[in-house]
Amino acid sequence: SDNGFWRSLCDLHSAGCIVGTIALACSLFVYAQGNILHQEEGRELFGLVIITIWMSLCRSSAKSPLGGVRLIAAIVVTLFPFVSWLYIYVNKEMRASWPTHCKTVI
């Protein structure tokens, strides 16, 4: 949109997400053991990446000729965690590799 406040807030939020992504990625690179999705920081990292992508797609889509494509991409990015969770939950081989604290949640 053309609202300067919205653009400034979006830029500030995106910058915070990028800083958080870099900090978590460095932490995981140094301390991770095994699959990073088995650690809370790994899941938070992917959440920050999704938020950053979503914010960048929605920030400049108001009057862009590709606004519809960006909106569809934002919807796909939004639904990705739910679809991937459903796939992992249904796939018994992937569920077998879960840590014990994840197996007792649902």
C-alpha positions in Angstrom: 0.0 0.0 0.0 1.0 3.6 -0.2 0.8 4.2 3.5 4.2 5.2 4.7 3.5 4.0 8.3 2.6 0.5 7.0 5.8 0.3 4.9 8.0 1.5 7.8 6.4 -1.0 10.2 6.7 -3.8 7.6 10.4 -2.9 7.0 11.1 -2.8 10.8 9.4 -6.2 11.3 11.2 -7.8 8.3 14.5 -6.5 9.6 13.8 -8.0 13.0 12.9 -11.3 11.4 16.1 -11.3 9.3 18.3 -10.5 12.4 16.5 -13.3 14.3 16.9 -15.7 11.4 20.6 -15.0 11.2 21.1 -15.4 15.0 19.1 -18.7 15.1 20.9 -20.0 12.1 24.3 -19.3 13.6 23.2 -20.9 16.9 22.0 -24.0 15.1 25.1 -24.2 13.0 27.3 -24.2 16.2 25.1 -26.3 18.6 22.8 -28.5 16.5 23.0 -32.2 16.8 21.1 -34.2 14.3 18.0 -33.0 12.6 17.4 -29.3 13.3 13.6 -29.8 13.1 13.9 -31.9 16.3 15.0 -28.8 18.1 12.8 -25.9 19.1 15.3 -23.4 17.6 15.1 -25.1 14.2 11.3 -24.9 14.1 11.5 -21.2 15.2 14.0 -20.6 12.4 11.7 -21.9 9.7 8.8 -19.9 11.3 10.9 -16.7 10.9 11.8 -17.5 7.4 8.1 -18.0 6.5 7.2 -14.7 8.2 10.0 -12.9 6.3 8.9 -14.3 3.0 5.2 -13.6 3.7 5.9 -10.0 4.7 8.1 -9.3 1.6 5.4 -10.8 -0.7 2.6 -8.7 0.9 4.5 -5.5 1.3 4.7 -4.5 -2.3 1.7 -6.4 -3.8 -0.9 -3.5 -3.6 -0.4 -1.9 -7.1 1.9 -4.4 -8.7 0.8 -6.1 -11.9 1.9 -9.3 -10.3 -0.2 -8.7 -7.2 -2.4 -11.8 -7.8 0.7 -14.0 -8.2 2.2 -12.6 -5.0 -1.0 -13.2 -3.2 -1.2 -16.8 -4.3 2.5 -17.2 -3.3 1.7 -15.7 0.1 -1.2 -18.1 0.6 1.0 -21.1 -0.4 3.7 -19.9 2.1 1.0 -19.6 4.8 -0.4 -23.0 4.2 3.0 -24.8 3.9 3.5 -25.5 7.6 0.0 -27.0 7.9 0.4 -29.2 4.8 3.9 -30.3 5.8 2.7 -31.1 9.4 -0.1 -33.2 8.0 2.3 -35.1 5.7 4.7 -35.8 8.5 1.9 -36.8 10.8 0.4 -39.2 8.3 3.7 -40.7 7.2 4.6 -43.5 9.7 8.2 -43.7 8.8 8.8 -40.0 9.5 6.8 -40.3 12.7 9.1 -43.0 13.9 12.1 -40.6 13.9 10.3 -38.1 16.2 11.8 -37.5 19.7 9.7 -39.0 22.5 8.3 -35.7 23.7 6.8 -35.1 20.2 5.1 -38.6 20.1 3.1 -37.9 23.3 1.7 -34.5 22.3 -1.2 -35.7 20.1 
